[in-house]
C-alpha cells in the first residue's frame, strides 16, 4: 500500500467527481455512501500503509512516491511526489479517521437538505479532505502550497454553505444591575466564508514569499534536499524563511493577529466546523512547522516567536471563551487556544508533543463540535447557551459524550487531553518557566470556560421551556460517531503516556525517526520528582478549574452575576473580543474600500473631472454611459495619458 | 545595368498570408452565404489552418523580407496565442451574435483582419511593420467594438477606443520618427547596433523616442496611466469582442514591446527602460487590483483585472533576462485562457436585452448551470494564482524572474497584489456559489453544454487552465526552445 499512497487522495477526489457531477441524480443514500466510503478507503489505505511502514527498519521509513514530473525549469525540478513517512502517515490516519466519523455524522445531520444541496455538501467535504491529505503527503513546498491553498478554497465554500442565512443578531447580556451589554452579531455565512478566505490569504502571502525565498536560497523545493542543505545556509536567511512560513501558519491556524476568521467560520454547518477545527485546515499550520522542524531548529529566533505567539494566543483566546454566549463560539475560541498550545510545543522544540496534542485535540474537539451539532439539531439550530439548560435529561448520549469531550479539553486527569497538554507544559517548563506559567494559567481558564459552557447548557433547569420540550436525542447515525470519538478522547492518552509512568511513549517513539534525526536526543534535564510535581500541578489546576466552574455557575450564580457587574469593563472587552475585529474593519476593510473607491471613481473619473471642469457630477447620474460621453470624458482620458507621457519623457530624459 | 530585384522570401509570412487571405475569402463568401453562422465556422477553419502552418514553421526561420519580418520561436509562440484567442473568440461569437441578433459576415472577416495585424506585429523586425500591424489590428478592433449598432454603449466604446487609440498612435508615430532621427534606421536590429555602437550615451532624442513608443504600447496593453479607455471599452463593446481583444490586443502589444525593448533599446538603454518598466508594472498592478475591488459590473471588473495582469506581465519584461521573457510568454498564454474563458462565461450569462452583466446576474449560477459556474470558479482561482492551476505558474515564473533580476521588491509587491486580488475574484465566486438565484428560470437563456459553440470555448479554456497547470512542463519545454 505504501507505493499506492496516492489512493488516499484519489479516493475522495473520485468522490468529488461522482457526487459533484452526478450527485443530484443519484439519491441521498448513494451520495452518502460515496462520500463516507471514499474517505473510508483513504483511512484503510492509510492504516495499511502505516502498518507496512512500521514493518520497515526505522531508518528506511520514508518512501517517496512520484507520480509525474510536475515542472522542470533549469536546475529546479519539482515532482508530483508524495512522501510517506512516519509523520505524514500519522497525519493521514488522524485526518482521514476523524473525517470519516464526521462524514458519517453528516449523513444524519444534513439529512434535511434537499438532494442537490446534499450532494454538493458531500462533494465539497470530500474535496476538503482530499486537499488536506495532499497537504500532509506533499514532498515539496509547491505541492504543500497547492494543498494549502485548496484547503482555503474549500473552507470558503463550506463555511458559506448555508448562504441564505443572514447576520444573526445576539440578544444583549442583561446584568443584575439591570444594565445591558451588547453582544456583537454573528456574521452571515457568505461573508464569513469570504472572511476566512481573505484573512488566511494574507498569511499565505507570507507563506508564498517564504517558498520563494527557499527557492532562491536552495535552488530546490524538495523537502529532503532543502533540509539536507539547510545547515550550510546563514542563520539570518533561515530565520527569514521560517518566519515567512510561520505567517502562513498564523493565518491558517488562526493565531494572533490573524485569529479573527475562525470564530466566524462557525457560520458553516456544524460538521464543517468539526472538520475545520479537528481534522483539516487549522492543524495544517502546526503540521507545517513540524514538517519544517529542521529549519526551525536552525532558527532559534523563529522558534521563540512561534512559542510566544502560541502561548499568548492560547491565553488570549481562552479568556474570550469565558464570556461567549454561543456554544459553538466557545468551542471556536477553545480551538484557537489549543492551537496556541500546539505552537507553544513546536516552538520549544517539542514536535512530538505538538503532534500528540494535535491528535488528541482532533478527537475531543471533533467530539465537542459534533455533540454541539447534536444539540443544535435537537433545538432547531438554537445555539445560544442562555436558552438551554437541563439538556442532560433530554439527550443522555449527547450529554455524556459532551462531558467526556469537556473533561478531555479541561485536562481532567487520565483523559487524552490531560496527557498531551501535560507533555507540552513539561517541555515548556524545560524551556522557560514563564511560558509554562502562561500555559498553566491558560489551563485553568480552559477548565473554567469549558465547564461553564457545559453547566449552563446541560445542567440546572431549562431556561426556555417550549424549546426544551421539543428537544430530542439525535438518531444513531449521529450518536455512533459521538460514542467512538468519546472513547478516543478518553483513551487517546495511551498513545503517549508520560515517561515517568515507566511505559514507552508510543507516539513519540513512532515519530522519533523524523524528529530525532536532526534534533538532539530528548534530553532530560528535569528530575523525576519535578516531573511528578508538574504532573500533579497540571492535574490540580484542571480540578480546581472544574470545581470553580461548578461553584460559580451551578451553585452560586448570584456571586457570578455580581462579579460580572463589578468587572464590567473587562466583561465588555472580552465579549467584544478585544475589539480586534473592529480595529481590522476600521483599518483594512473600510480604509481599503475607500482607497479603492478613490482610485476607481476618484482618479479614474472624478478627480480628473474636477481638474478639468465642474460638470463631473453629471456622470454620477443613472445610466451614466451617454452622459459620460457628452460630458467630454475622452479629453479627460487624453489629458491623463498626456500627463503620463510628459512624466515619462521628463523622467527618462532628465534623470 | 539591370535593376536588382530583391528576392522575396515569404516563408516567415505564411501565417500572416493565410489569415489575411482567409479573411478576404470570408468577406467574399459573405456575398453568397445566407447562414452567417457558417462564416464563423469558415473563419475558424482558417484559424486552424494558420495554426497548422505556424506549427510547421517551428522552431522558426531566419529574418527575411528585407529584414523586415522574422518568424522566430517567440513570434511563432505569439502566433499560437493569437490563434488560440482567435479560435476562442470565434467560438464565443458564433453563439453570442446569434443570440443578440447581430449575426453578420463582416464580424468574422474583421476578426481575422485584426488577427492578421497581431501576427504582423509579432513578426515585425521593423518599426514600420510594427506600426502597420498595430493599425491593422486596431482599426478592425475599433469597428468590432461598435458592431452592436443598436446599443449606444457599444457605439460609444468604439468612438472612445478610436479617438484615444488615434491619440496613442500619434505618440507612437512620433516615437518612431525620433528613434529614426537618433539611429538612422527603422530596423530594430540596426537601431540596436547603432545606438550601442555609435550612438550618444543618454541621447535625449533616442530617450524621448523610447518614451513615446512606450506611451503607444502602454495604451495598447493598458498600462497605468494609459489605461483609461480599458474599463469603458471592455464594458461597452459586445462581450464576444471583449473576450477576443482583451487577450489578443494585449498579447500583440507585449510581443512588439518586448522586441523593441530587447533588440532596439538594449543594451545601451537597458537600465533606463528597466526602471520605467518596473515602476509602471508596480503602479499598474496595484492600481488595477485596487480599482477592481469596488466594481459591480463583471465586464468592468475583468477590465480592471486585465489592467492588473498587464502589470504582472510587465514584471517579466522588467526582469530583462531570457527567464523573464519566457515567464512573460507563459503568462500571456495563461492569461489568454483565463481571461478569454472568463469573458466567454460572461457571454453565456448575459441576457438578450443586456449589454453587460452585473455581479447580481451571477447570483446562484452554481444552481442554474453548475458546469458554467465550475468553469468560472476555475478561471477566478487561476486568476488569483491558486495552484495547481495555470495562473499559479505564470505568476511564479515572472516573480521568480524579478527576484533573479534583483527586483525582489517588485516580486513582493506582486505577491501582495495577488493576495489583494483574491478579494474581488472571490466576490464573483460568492455570487455564483453562495447566493440564491435572482432570476426566474424563464428569464434564463438555457445553457446547453452539449450543443453550443460557446460551451466548447468555455470547456477548452477551462481544460487548458487545469491541464497546463498540472502539466506545465509541455509549455515550459516549448519555451526553452524560444
Interface residues (C-beta under 8 A of the other chain):
Chain A: X20 X68 X69 X70 X71 X72 X73 X74 X80 X116 X120 X142 X145 X146 X149 X150 X153 X156 X157 X160 X161 X163 X164 X189 X190 X193 X194 X197 X198 X201 X202 X204 X205 X208 X209 X212 X215 X216 X592 X593 X595 X596 X597 X599 X600 X601 X603 X604 X625 X626 X628 X629 X633 X634 X636 X637 X638 X640 X641 X643 X644 X645 X648 X649 X651 X652 X653 X655
Chain B: X152 X153 X156 X159 X160 X163 X164 X167 X168 X171 X204 X207 X208 X210 X211 X212 X214 X215 X218 X219 X224 X225 X226 X228 X229 X231 X232 X236 X272 X276 X287 X290 X291 X292 X293 X294 X295 X304 X323 X366 X367 X370 X374 X381 X386 X387 X388 X392 X393 X397 X399 X400 X403 X404 X411 X412 X415 X416 X418 X419 X422 X423 X426 X427 X429 X430 X433 X434 X435 X436 X470 X471 X472 X473 X476
